[in-house]
Amino acid sequence: MTRLARTLLHCCVLVSVAGATPVAGFTPVAGPRTWSFPRDHGAHPGFQTEWWYWTGHLEAAGHRYGYEIVFFRRAPDQPTDLGHGFAGWKPAEFFPAHVALTDIDAGSFHHEQRIRRDIGGMAGSDSTDLRVWCGDWRAERRGEAFILTAGSDDWRLDLEMTPDKPPVRHGEDGLSRKGPLDGQASYYYSLPRLTTQGSLTRGERTTPVTGQSWMDHEFFSSDLDTTLAGWDWFSLQLDDRSELMLYRLRSRSGPASDWISGTWIDADGDTRPLRREEIVIEATGSWTSPSTGTTYPAQWTIQVPPIDLSLTARPTVAAQELDTTGSTGVLYWEGSIEIAGQRAGRTLRGVGYAELTGYDGRTPMRGSSR
């Protein structure tokens, strides 16, 4: 790795070093926001960090897959000495990106990563509507549809998805608090159910796919507090067309200090914010990565008593760990999960995604649940 590449990686590594204080020169998350769509699907360059996250489940000729596609936007907070001819130069924004494919029926997992700068068209974003790219990986909105393309030398996803429900703003009308202090928050919304179609190319073979996806979009200007060890995040899509988003920010001092929140979305798209005391998440199993030695939770019980909801969730494939040393510097588990349970006596099944960070002992920076 060249000195330039090492410096770019250092500038973009998502590790908490500064607590929750917003970086000078960037917009803090300080109060309620006036939302405007489709403009808010686009970039928010006044904030230091932003990401667009898609996860979902697809079927191709009876074969089941899960997928993740994420684009990050990170602005550096100070000039960096990049060597001869670059002294005092402030780099352009960084755009790391990750893509992962879980072959559920084959029990296999594949992922790729990259990082580009907003120079010479290598990467970038649009602040008027959704358009973000990193090399030839890209996501954009065309009419009512979202178009995504990402993959590897061996496989590629080309997807088109249409929202079945309007944007869901989490927390206090989109202000999602991640701690008790001012600034410990992000602006966060989801599109919790998107009808998805497109194709999966593996080698020389291209197969049509259909399924359901979930989109998350967050932006903020402060890192996680250094008292936090990481987070567990869940997006659940149930077969009665309801959805559930939950996150738990894990405190280094123990579960009593964890920060827990969520949102329940009913079949009609109506939402209910969920407080800590309304959510019970318990890990009931574990999996240890043979490549990194990191142990992650691998099965959960989830209860939300106020809506009479009781679920169990487990990975569809155990090994869904991403080592993103070459882009964001984070080791995390993010993967497809399957759900069973009941609500008000009615049997439910579903699918979802879970993201687990900080289990290797390093605190991710990402200043929210995601």
C-alpha positions, 0 to 999 in steps of 0.5 A: 500500500502506497503512502497516499493510500495509507493516508487516505485510509487513515483519514476515513477509518471509522473509529471513534477517537473524539467522543460525541463533539461535532467537528468544527465547520460541520453542521451539528444534529441539534434539533428537529429537521424539516424534511423534503423528499426526494431532495433528502434522498440526496447528499447533505454536505454540511454534515461530516458523515453520511451513508446510504444502506440497502439490504434485502432478500432475493429469489432467483429461479427458486434459489434464495439470496441476501444482499447488502449494498452501502455507500459512505460519504466522509469529509475529512476534518483537517488538512493532511500532509500527503507528501511532496507536492501535497503539503497542507492540502485538504483532501476531497470527500471520501466514498468507501463502499461495501457490497455483500452477497449471501447465498442462503441455499448454498450456505456461502458468503461473498463480499467486496469493498472499495474506497474512492475520492471525489476527484476526477469523477472517481466517486461523488454524490448529488445534493438534489436527489439520490445519486451516489457512486464509487467507481462503477458501483452506483445508486440513483433514483429514476422516477419512483424507482431506485437503481443500484449496481455493485459487485465483484469480478465474479458476480454483480447485482443490478437492481431496481426497487420501488417503495411500498411505503413512505419514508419512516423517520426514526426517533423524534421525527427523524432525530435519532438520539444515540446518547444523553448528551447534546449532539449524540444523534443522527438524522435517520430515516428508512424505506422499510419495504421496497419491491425489488427486481433485477438480475444477478450475474455470476460468471457468464450466467445472468439470472432474473431476481425478485424480492424485498429490500430495506433502505436506511439513510443517515447523516451526522457530524459527531462520532460515537461516544468513547464509552460505547463499545459498538452496536447491534442493529436489526431490520425485520420484515414480517409476513403481515407486512409490518416492519421493525427497526431496533438498535442497541448501543452497547456500553462498556460499563454493562447492559444497564447503560446500553442505549436502546431504541426502535420503530414499529411500522404497521401494515399501513405504514403507521409508526410507533417509536419504541423506548428502551423500556419497551424493548427486550433483546437477548442473545441466545447463541454465538458464532466464532469467526474461524478467520478472525477469532471474533465471537458474535451473537448468533441467535436472539429473542426479541420482545416488544410487550406494548404491541404483544410481539415476541420473535426469535431471529437467527442467521440464515448463514453463520459466516457473514463477517466483513473485514473492511480493513481496505476501506472503512477499517471496521470488522463487523458481522452483517447478514441475512436473518430469518424470523419466527414468532407471534403478535397478539396470538397470530403466528408470524414469519419473516426475514431481516438483517442484523449488523453487529459491530465492536465485538473485536474490541475496536469501537466503530465511529459510525455516529449512529446505530448503523 
